[in-house]
Amino acid sequence: MPALWVPMALAGCTGEGASIGGIAFVAVLLGALAAGLAYLLGRAHGVAAAKQPVAAALASGPQARDVAAPAVEAPPPPPEPPPAPNAAEQDSYSFTLSHDLRAPLRVVEGFTRIVKEDYGAQLDRVGNDHLERVLGAAARMNLMIDALLALARLSQQPLSRQPVNLSQLAGYVVDDLRRGTNERVVDADIEAGLSVTGDPTLLRLVLENLLGNAWKYTAKSASPRIEMRRESAAGAPTLAFVVRDNGAGFDMRSADRLFGLFQRLHSASDFPGHGVGLASVRRIVERHGGRVWAESEPGRGAAFHVELPA
């Protein structure tokens, strides 16, 4: 029955009219999806943000000014940190991502395919190109939802603590990268003996993202080189190491966006990606009690520094 909406939306339209009608129909669906997405993402933060101005207004209102201050006031207690989301809230978040967001996305994708298959012959080249763009955007959003779910699972997954040989893990990652791009020759130098205490699965994900980014952003270098080196003294309580490359680099004025979710400093047409890898790196490193930062210059490569408990 929902498929009958499409003929109604395009009834009486041919040629350019059909193109406009089809695109307008899909635009309405995309607008509904965007509104739903804004609501779902804002719902997680809206309640907490709304409480603060209300509390401030009550504290500074007329009633508060009319009350005489005591002669000696005790210092106000320090603000309590916001409670960490419990397992039920995390499960609700994941359910919202996987179901509430995907439902309108499936509508957009499904009806766009119906318009293209049933009315594509009546649309001109521009109209069909618009429909292809809608389908491509829907596919990218599906990938972004998958990335958000993976990032949410990083906060839920129990953290194991055991000795981890980072040098060995990095070697495995580089071998996988070589097999995935047989035509590329990259000089990868991994220092031996880099060991920490942490979760081997999550730490491998850190190396996959850092080394994978270095591999990707050296694609246009004449002599691509990647290295992973120790920066701290042997026997120190923390292991500091750096993953450095001679690739595209980035402008340090945008460094504050680097580890943000869906933040990209390069065009997707030049270097594909979804802007989730470095956000995952930071979350994993901070869960281990460490920190990560980057240094770079455009055209002169990048260096990602990591500190982890040894």
HELIX and SHEET records of a PDB file:
HELIX    1   1 PRO A    2  LEU A    4  5                                   3    
HELIX    2   2 TRP A    5  LEU A   10  1                                   6    
HELIX    3   3 GLU A   16  ALA A   59  1                                  44    
HELIX    4   4 PRO A   62  ASP A   66  1                                   5    
HELIX    5   5 ALA A   87  PHE A   95  1                                   9    
HELIX    6   6 THR A   96  LEU A  101  3                                   6    
HELIX    7   7 ARG A  102  TYR A  119  1                                  18    
HELIX    8   8 GLY A  120  GLN A  122  5                                   3    
HELIX    9   9 ARG A  125  GLN A  156  1                                  32    
HELIX   10  10 LEU A  166  GLY A  180  1                                  15    
HELIX   11  11 PRO A  200  TYR A  217  1                                  18    
HELIX   12  12 MET A  252  ARG A  257  5                                   6    
HELIX   13  13 GLY A  277  ARG A  287  1                                  11    
SHEET    1   A 2 GLN A 162  ASN A 165  0                                        
SHEET    2   A 2 SER A 195  GLY A 198 -1                                        
SHEET    1   B 5 ASP A 187  ILE A 190  0                                        
SHEET    2   B 5 ARG A 225  ARG A 230  1                                        
SHEET    3   B 5 THR A 238  ASP A 245 -1                                        
SHEET    4   B 5 ALA A 302  PRO A 309 -1                                        
SHEET    5   B 5 ARG A 291  SER A 296 -1                                        
END                                                                             
